[in-house]
Each structure stands twice: as C-alpha cells, then as structure tokens.
C-alpha cells in the first residue's frame, strides 16, 4: 500500500508569495530545467526545483528554514532557461524576503520595511530623534551655526552624533543576533549535519574568501556582470565604514591634544580621499544594480523589499556627496539640511539592517557557513 504523507499547506503563505512578486510560480510544471541550469546548486540537495514545489504546496516551514534560498545567487540563470516562464529566481528572492520578515525581531520592523505604504514610519523615527536633538542643542543660541563657516559639527557635535549612533548600532547588533539565533536553529532543523562538514573556523574562512572574491557570483551566466556591481557596492561601503571610523579617531585624537587635521578634513587628506573614492565605488555599484533591475528582464522582478533598499543606499551616498558639495559652495542652509537628511538615511541603513534587504549580509553569510559545517558542500560519496 502506498504510504500517505500529510502536507500542512499554508494557502495564505502561497498567496503572500504570489502578491510579493512570485506570481509566475503557478506556471512551473517541475521539469527541473532550473536545477540543471543553476551554477550554485549543491549535488546532494539541488535547488530551485524543490523550492518551487514547496512554494506551490504552501510548505511554509520548509521554505522559511531553507538554507538553499540563501545559497541562491539570484543570477536568474534558472529563469532564463525556464521553458514555462515560471521565473524561479523571482520565487527564491521572495522566499528570502519572507524569511527575513519571519525571523526578524521585532517583526513589525521587517514588515514595515517590506510595505511601501508603511515605510514612512521607519523614517519618522530618525527624523524625529535627530531633528529634536538639533533643535535642543541649537535653539538657545538662535541657530548660530547657520552663520560663519559651514562645519557640520557646529550643528551636531561629534560626541552627540556618537551618542545617537552607538546605541543605534547596539540595537542593530542585538536584533541581528536574535534573528540569526532563530534562523540558525531553523537551518539545523531542516538541514541536519551529516558528519562530513568542516569546523567553524575553516567554514568561516572559506565563506569569507568566497564573499570577498565573489567567486560564486562569477560562475553565473545570465547576469555574470552582476558580480562587478555587487563588488563595487560592497567594497565601497566597507571603505565608507572605515572612513567613518578613521574620522572619529582623528576627532578624538585632536581633543586629546595630538597634532592632526581636524574636520572638515582637507581634500588632500588620505582619509578624505578614501571616503570620496569609496563613495564613488558605492555610487557606481548601486547605479549599475539599479540600471540592471530597471532595464533588463533577465535581472528578475524587483520586489519592494529590494527596491526600497536600493533607493535608500543610493540616497545615502548621494546625500553624502551633496552635503560635501554644498558645503564647498558655501550654501549653508542647504548644506546643513542635506547633512541632516544624510544622517537620517544612515540611521535607517544601520538601525534596520537586520530587518531590510541589508539582512542578507547576515543570513546569507550564516547559511554559507552552515552549508560547509553541515557537510552538504562536501563531494557526494559513491
């Protein structure tokens, strides 16, 4: 007698997938062309064919705890070769956004970040906090910073900026760890280790090498050039993060009496050069990503979860350059306003990183490490 298997289908979850950008899912007839075309799929548990059928059947738990949704590079080789136009790459992208919303703690932030009509609420928080601090500091002096040389620290002193953003970073770190804890528990449940995996250190080192070199991305066919845009953006933001750290060090060295350039740094200063070069790399990378998304069908559907993130990155980098340019042009009111907007965008990226598309930095990295530790990345025996 044929064994019966109970399937707990979540039809609301299926409807959510269709609504968020996986509408072509219904065209899939399980031919497995997508899996054959995928350059990243592991031998032992190939994707995205199984994810397609799990999505059709509404197997919510399996999809949300799927390691393979995060091993997917979103190169869309699968969608390009799909004979039915089911666009498996889009389905995998929507599954990842659903996973972030599921594991995010507190969950309302991720849900708001994925809803264009609610995104304003997330922006309202930094706008109110930073705006209130600026008013409280400068109202007694009649906003004297608007006259004289344009120095952004006159409007918002560096220690005050630190007092805002250090707790913001702590909030992001804590919520990221809470979400990752739940996510990793789900990975272990859905993908038990087979005893042939690597240790934590070699798995982590191997993953970091893959990330820094973008080697897996370069195996893609349809969107091979995507790796260049992704690398420009990644290294640009790493450079901007290093620049911010160095500026803070310079500021406090000056306060303790060391002879160093004070902010705003001259354009010939190595830290200023690093910041501008890094900004240009990030700006070029994100513009390439945006152009690919808007002009190429092979780029896949751009769900709101992705587009909001892309636009916020773009506005963050642009506002940084515009603040610098308007300062040089001595447009005081405009320069200070743009700098305020820049801080709001930076707050958004930092505070909500574990709840927006930025979360893929945490979840994909964790999945890649566990992929090696679980033994699924090891060559198949026999």
C-alpha positions as CSV (number, residue, x, y, z in Angstrom):
1,X,0.0,0.0,0.0
2,X,1.3,3.4,-0.9
3,X,2.4,5.4,2.1
4,X,0.3,8.6,2.8
5,X,2.2,11.8,3.6
6,X,0.4,14.6,5.4
7,X,1.0,18.0,3.9
8,X,0.2,21.0,6.0
9,X,-0.3,23.6,3.3
10,X,-0.5,27.2,4.2
11,X,-2.5,28.8,1.4
12,X,-2.2,32.3,2.9
13,X,1.6,31.9,2.6
14,X,1.2,31.0,-1.1
15,X,-1.0,34.0,-1.7
16,X,1.7,36.1,0.0
17,X,4.3,34.8,-2.3
18,X,2.2,35.5,-5.3
19,X,1.4,39.0,-4.1
20,X,5.0,39.9,-3.3
21,X,6.4,39.0,-6.8
22,X,6.3,35.2,-7.3
23,X,3.1,35.4,-9.4
24,X,4.6,33.2,-12.2
25,X,5.1,30.4,-9.7
26,X,1.9,28.7,-11.0
27,X,3.4,28.1,-14.4
28,X,6.0,25.7,-13.0
29,X,5.5,22.0,-14.1
30,X,8.5,20.6,-12.3
31,X,10.7,19.8,-15.4
32,X,13.9,20.6,-13.4
33,X,15.4,22.7,-16.1
34,X,16.1,25.4,-13.4
35,X,18.1,23.0,-11.3
36,X,20.1,21.8,-14.2
37,X,20.9,25.4,-15.2
38,X,21.9,26.6,-11.7
39,X,25.6,27.0,-11.2
40,X,25.3,27.2,-7.4
41,X,23.1,24.2,-6.6
42,X,24.7,21.5,-4.4
43,X,24.8,17.9,-5.6
44,X,23.1,16.5,-2.5
45,X,20.1,18.7,-2.4
46,X,19.7,20.7,-5.6
47,X,17.6,23.8,-6.0
48,X,15.4,25.6,-7.0
49,X,13.1,22.8,-8.2
50,X,12.2,21.7,-4.7
51,X,11.6,25.2,-3.6
52,X,9.2,25.7,-6.5
53,X,7.1,22.7,-5.5
54,X,7.3,23.6,-1.8
55,X,6.0,27.0,-2.7
56,X,3.2,25.6,-4.8
57,X,2.2,23.3,-2.0
58,X,2.4,26.0,0.6
59,X,5.1,24.3,2.8
60,X,5.9,27.5,4.7
61,X,8.1,26.0,7.4
62,X,10.4,24.3,4.9
63,X,10.8,27.4,2.8
64,X,11.5,29.7,5.7
65,X,14.1,27.4,7.1
66,X,15.6,26.7,3.7
67,X,19.4,27.1,3.5
68,X,19.2,26.9,-0.3
69,X,17.1,30.1,-0.6
70,X,20.2,31.9,0.7
71,X,22.8,29.9,-1.3
72,X,20.9,31.1,-4.4
73,X,22.9,33.9,-6.0
74,X,19.8,35.5,-7.7
75,X,21.7,35.3,-11.1
76,X,18.5,34.2,-12.8
77,X,20.1,31.5,-15.0
78,X,17.2,29.4,-13.9
79,X,14.6,31.9,-15.0
80,X,16.4,32.5,-18.4
81,X,16.2,28.8,-19.2
82,X,12.8,28.0,-17.8
83,X,10.6,26.8,-20.7
84,X,7.4,27.9,-19.0
85,X,8.4,31.4,-17.8
86,X,7.9,30.4,-14.1
87,X,10.9,32.6,-13.0
88,X,12.3,30.5,-10.2
89,X,14.8,33.3,-9.5
90,X,12.0,35.6,-8.5
91,X,10.4,33.0,-6.3
92,X,13.7,32.5,-4.4
93,X,14.0,36.3,-3.9
94,X,10.5,36.5,-2.4
95,X,11.3,33.5,-0.2
96,X,14.3,35.3,1.2
97,X,12.2,38.4,2.0
98,X,9.6,36.3,3.7
99,X,12.3,34.6,5.8
100,X,13.7,38.0,6.9
101,X,10.2,39.0,8.0
102,X,9.7,35.7,9.8
103,X,12.9,35.6,11.8
104,X,13.2,39.4,12.3
105,X,12.9,40.5,15.9
106,X,10.9,42.7,16.4
107,X,9.0,41.5,13.4
108,X,7.0,44.7,12.8
109,X,10.1,46.5,11.5
110,X,10.7,44.0,8.7
111,X,7.0,44.0,7.8
112,X,7.1,47.8,7.6
113,X,10.3,47.8,5.6
114,X,8.6,45.5,3.1
115,X,5.5,47.6,2.8
116,X,5.8,50.9,0.7
117,X,2.7,52.4,2.4
118,X,4.3,51.9,5.9
119,X,8.0,52.7,5.2
120,X,7.5,56.3,6.3
121,X,7.0,55.2,9.8
122,X,10.6,53.8,9.9
123,X,11.9,57.1,8.5
124,X,9.9,59.1,11.0
125,X,11.8,57.7,14.0
126,X,15.3,59.0,12.9
127,X,13.8,62.2,11.6
128,X,12.2,62.9,14.9
129,X,15.2,61.9,17.0
130,X,17.9,63.7,15.1
131,X,15.7,66.7,14.5
132,X,14.8,67.0,18.2
133,X,18.5,66.8,19.2
134,X,19.5,69.5,16.7
135,X,16.7,71.8,17.9
136,X,17.5,71.2,21.6
137,X,21.2,72.0,21.1
138,X,20.9,75.0,18.8
139,X,17.6,76.7,19.8
140,X,19.2,78.5,22.8
141,X,21.8,80.2,20.5
142,X,19.3,81.1,17.8
143,X,20.7,78.5,15.5
144,X,24.0,80.4,15.3
145,X,25.6,77.6,13.3
146,X,23.9,78.9,10.2
147,X,26.3,81.9,10.1
148,X,30.0,81.7,9.6
149,X,32.0,78.7,8.2
150,X,30.0,75.6,7.4
151,X,31.1,73.0,9.8
152,X,28.6,70.2,10.3
153,X,29.8,69.5,13.8
154,X,28.7,73.0,14.8
155,X,25.1,71.9,14.1
156,X,25.6,68.4,15.7
157,X,28.8,67.9,17.6
158,X,30.6,64.6,17.0
159,X,30.1,63.3,20.6
160,X,26.3,63.9,20.1
161,X,26.4,62.0,16.8
162,X,28.1,59.2,18.6
163,X,25.6,59.3,21.4
164,X,22.9,58.8,18.8
165,X,24.5,56.2,16.6
166,X,26.3,54.0,19.1
167,X,23.0,52.9,20.7
168,X,21.6,52.6,17.2
169,X,24.5,50.2,16.3
170,X,23.9,48.3,19.5
171,X,20.2,47.9,18.7
172,X,21.0,46.6,15.3
173,X,23.6,44.2,16.6
174,X,21.3,42.8,19.3
175,X,18.3,42.4,17.0
176,X,20.6,40.8,14.3
177,X,21.8,38.2,16.8
178,X,18.2,37.4,17.9
179,X,17.1,36.9,14.4
180,X,20.2,34.8,13.5
181,X,19.7,32.6,16.5
182,X,16.2,31.7,15.3
183,X,17.4,31.4,11.7
184,X,20.3,29.0,12.5
185,X,18.0,26.9,14.7
186,X,15.8,26.5,11.7
187,X,18.7,25.6,9.4
188,X,19.8,22.9,11.8
189,X,16.2,21.5,12.0
190,X,15.7,21.5,8.2
191,X,19.2,20.5,7.2
192,X,20.8,18.2,9.9
193,X,24.6,17.8,9.7
194,X,25.8,14.6,8.0
195,X,29.1,14.4,9.9
196,X,31.3,15.3,6.9
197,X,31.3,19.0,7.5
198,X,34.1,21.5,8.2
199,X,34.8,23.1,11.6
200,X,33.6,26.5,12.4
201,X,36.9,28.3,11.7
202,X,37.6,26.7,8.3
203,X,34.0,27.1,7.3
204,X,34.1,30.8,8.2
205,X,37.4,31.4,6.5
206,X,36.2,29.7,3.3
207,X,32.9,31.7,3.3
208,X,34.8,35.0,3.8
209,X,37.0,34.2,0.9
210,X,34.0,33.4,-1.3
211,X,32.4,36.7,-0.2
212,X,35.5,38.9,-0.7
213,X,36.4,37.4,-4.1
214,X,32.8,36.9,-5.3
215,X,33.9,33.6,-6.8
216,X,30.4,32.0,-6.7
217,X,28.9,35.1,-8.5
218,X,31.4,34.7,-11.4
219,X,30.0,31.2,-12.2
220,X,26.7,32.8,-13.3
221,X,25.9,33.0,-16.9
222,X,22.9,35.3,-17.5
223,X,24.0,38.0,-15.0
224,X,27.7,37.4,-14.9
225,X,28.3,41.2,-14.9
226,X,26.2,41.5,-11.7
227,X,29.3,40.4,-9.7
228,X,31.0,43.6,-10.7
229,X,28.2,45.9,-9.5
230,X,27.9,43.9,-6.3
231,X,31.6,44.1,-5.6
232,X,31.8,47.8,-6.2
233,X,28.9,48.4,-3.8
234,X,30.4,46.1,-1.1
235,X,33.9,47.4,-1.2
236,X,32.5,51.0,-1.4
237,X,30.6,50.5,1.8
238,X,33.5,48.8,3.5
239,X,35.6,51.8,2.6
240,X,33.0,54.2,3.9
241,X,32.7,52.4,7.1
242,X,36.5,52.5,7.5
243,X,36.4,56.2,6.7
244,X,33.8,56.9,9.4
245,X,35.9,55.1,11.9
246,X,39.1,56.9,11.0
247,X,37.3,60.3,11.1
248,X,36.1,59.5,14.6
249,X,39.7,58.6,15.7
250,X,41.1,61.8,14.2
251,X,38.5,63.9,16.0
252,X,39.2,62.4,19.4
253,X,43.0,62.4,18.9
254,X,42.6,66.2,18.3
255,X,40.6,66.5,21.5
256,X,43.4,64.8,23.5
257,X,46.0,67.2,22.1
258,X,47.5,65.3,19.2
259,X,48.6,67.3,16.2
260,X,46.2,66.0,13.5
261,X,44.0,67.5,10.8
262,X,40.6,68.5,12.2
263,X,37.3,68.0,10.5
264,X,36.3,69.0,7.9
265,X,39.4,67.3,6.5
266,X,41.2,68.9,3.5
267,X,40.6,67.1,0.2
268,X,44.2,66.0,0.0
269,X,44.0,64.2,3.4
270,X,44.2,60.4,2.8
271,X,41.1,59.8,4.9
272,X,39.1,62.3,2.7
273,X,40.5,60.6,-0.4
274,X,39.5,57.2,1.0
275,X,36.0,58.4,1.7
276,X,35.5,60.0,-1.7
277,X,36.9,57.0,-3.6
278,X,34.8,54.6,-1.5
279,X,31.7,56.8,-2.1
280,X,32.3,56.7,-5.9
281,X,32.7,53.0,-5.8
282,X,29.4,52.5,-3.9
283,X,27.6,55.0,-6.0
284,X,28.8,53.4,-9.3
285,X,27.9,49.9,-8.0
286,X,24.4,50.8,-6.8
287,X,23.6,52.7,-10.0
288,X,24.7,49.6,-12.0
289,X,22.4,47.5,-9.9
290,X,19.5,49.9,-10.4
291,X,20.0,50.1,-14.1
292,X,20.1,46.3,-14.4
293,X,17.0,46.0,-12.4
294,X,15.1,48.6,-14.4
295,X,16.3,47.8,-17.9
296,X,16.8,44.1,-18.1
297,X,14.1,41.4,-17.8
298,X,16.9,39.0,-17.1
299,X,17.5,40.9,-13.9
300,X,14.3,39.5,-12.5
301,X,11.4,41.1,-10.8
302,X,12.3,43.9,-8.3
303,X,10.1,43.4,-5.3
304,X,9.5,46.3,-2.9
305,X,11.9,44.7,-0.3
306,X,14.7,45.1,-2.8
307,X,13.8,48.4,-4.4
308,X,13.4,50.2,-1.0
309,X,16.9,49.0,0.0
310,X,18.5,50.0,-3.4
311,X,16.9,53.5,-3.2
312,X,18.0,54.1,0.4
313,X,21.6,53.2,-0.4
314,X,21.5,55.5,-3.4
315,X,20.1,58.4,-1.4
316,X,22.6,57.7,1.4
317,X,25.6,58.0,-0.9
318,X,24.2,60.9,-2.9
319,X,23.3,62.9,0.2
320,X,26.8,62.4,1.4
321,X,28.3,63.8,-1.8
322,X,25.7,66.6,-1.9
323,X,26.4,67.7,1.7
324,X,30.1,68.0,0.8
325,X,29.4,69.8,-2.4
326,X,27.0,72.4,-0.9
327,X,29.5,73.0,2.0
328,X,32.2,73.8,-0.5
329,X,29.8,76.1,-2.4
330,X,29.0,77.8,0.9
331,X,25.3,77.1,0.7
332,X,24.8,77.0,4.4
333,X,21.1,76.3,4.8
334,X,21.0,73.7,2.1
335,X,24.2,72.0,3.2
336,X,23.0,71.6,6.8
337,X,19.6,70.3,5.6
338,X,21.2,67.7,3.3
339,X,23.6,66.7,6.1
340,X,20.5,66.2,8.3
341,X,18.9,64.0,5.6
342,X,22.2,62.1,5.2
343,X,22.2,61.2,8.9
344,X,18.5,60.1,8.6
345,X,19.4,57.7,5.8
346,X,22.5,56.4,7.6
347,X,20.3,55.8,10.7
348,X,17.8,53.9,8.5
349,X,20.5,51.7,7.0
350,X,22.2,51.0,10.3
351,X,19.3,50.6,12.7
352,X,17.1,48.5,10.4
353,X,19.9,46.5,8.8
354,X,18.7,43.1,10.3
355,X,15.2,43.8,9.1
356,X,15.7,45.1,5.5
357,X,17.4,43.7,2.4
358,X,20.6,44.5,4.2
359,X,19.8,41.4,6.4
360,X,21.1,39.2,3.6
361,X,24.6,40.1,4.8
362,X,23.8,38.2,8.0
363,X,21.5,35.5,6.7
364,X,23.4,34.6,3.6
365,X,26.7,34.5,5.4
366,X,25.3,32.3,8.2
367,X,23.8,29.9,5.5
368,X,27.1,29.8,3.6
369,X,29.0,28.9,6.8
370,X,26.4,26.3,7.9
371,X,26.4,24.8,4.4
372,X,30.1,24.0,4.9
373,X,29.7,22.9,8.5
374,X,26.7,20.6,7.8
375,X,28.6,18.7,5.2
376,X,26.3,19.4,2.3
377,X,29.2,21.2,0.5
378,X,31.4,18.1,0.6
379,X,31.6,15.9,-2.5
380,X,28.9,13.2,-2.6
381,X,30.1,9.7,-1.8
382,X,29.8,6.8,-4.2
